[in-house]
Amino acid sequence: DALVILGAAGLVIPLFARFRITPVIGFILVGILVGPFGLGAKVADIPWLAYVTISDPAGLAPWAEFGIVMLLFSIGLELSFGRLWTMRRLVFGLGALELIIGALLIGAVLFAMGNSLATGLALGLALAMSSTALVLKITDTRTPVGRAALSMLLFEDIALIPIIFLLGAMGRTGGAEGADIWQTLMVGGFTVALLMLGGRLFLPTLFAQAARTKSPELFLAASLLVVIVAALATAASGLSPIVGALIAGLLIAETDYAGEVESMTEPFKGLALGVFLITVGMSLDIDQVWNRIWEVALAVFAVLGIKAVVTGTILRMMGARTGMSTETGILMASPSETTLIVLGTATSVGLIN
């Protein structure tokens, strides 16, 4: 499996770069080709295909999650607390409007099709999320389009915990579930505060010592240690590991070594994100899609259309140019890896089947 992934990276990145196409598409196509619904389905008839397909898709899940963690870490490195504060109007204004209006419109369509109000809202919230991994891979956060997209994605990451809380409250009437969620929020808040305090106290000294040794290996090890410890800490408290990764990046951005850390961790982020995109492709059952092609196509275009129009319209009302609004709307139209988290929560509490 490792050889297949490394071989895919070695082929996809140069080939797609030659034609000036984002490698995101290439990695997804590779996942479709080598996954259990592609050539992997033919292994029983053609045994040698086992050497060029993924035999254990579940084994890639930790690496795919690591790719998302590294992506959020790199976002934190680019932001810093000062830049995040300057973006507060975009994050809590544009980001909130985009998510809420998109979720309500998608939910209203599903409700009109005969679903319950709770089911429509759950699916609307899930599908209104946009893909951090895809969007930030194909845009520059220093451009107006990138800044607008980043602000909306940041709000969605922040809103994930309240959304899970809301779905839990809608799906279950028992008090134990609500108590568990409040406990998670309290423990998670304490963990985040502890990380921020510890990071401000110890990170400058840690990276200064690592830089003094002039050892790239030690500097890289220190960087990865901070990311993984922060991600594990927030995961252990019941929050998403991406919250810890984002905080780690924000804290390191406040030190004098943010540039060095970013350049050293970039290869890890790129390869791990490639694994995530391959797993996205591997999850697509082409036969099922083909058997219900018109339903799938209609649903896809409806979701993409609603999200693109909502995002573009809000940006135009906020004074953005037509071209920038249109590009950002199209960019934010795709649902997200966090969509799967929200869908999983909605399923577990009985809001969708």
ABEGO torsion letter per residue (X at the ends): XAAAAAAAAAAAAAAAAAAGBBAAAAAAAAAAAABAABAAAAAAABAAAAAABBABAAAAAAAAAAAAAAAAAAAAAAAEAAAAAAAAAAAAAAAAAAAAAAAAAAAAAAAAAGBBAAAAAAAAAAAABBBAAAAAAABBAABAAAAAAAAAAAAAAAAAAAAAAAAAAAABABAAAAAAAAAAAAAAAAAAAAAAAAAAAAAAAAAAAAAAAGBAAAAAAAAAAAAAAAAAAAAAAGBBAAAAAAAAAAAAAABAAAAAAAAAAAAAAAAAAAAAAAAAAAABBAAAAAAAAAAAAAAAAAAAAAAAAAAAAAAAAAGBBAAAAAAAAAAAABBBAAAAAAAAAAAAAGABX
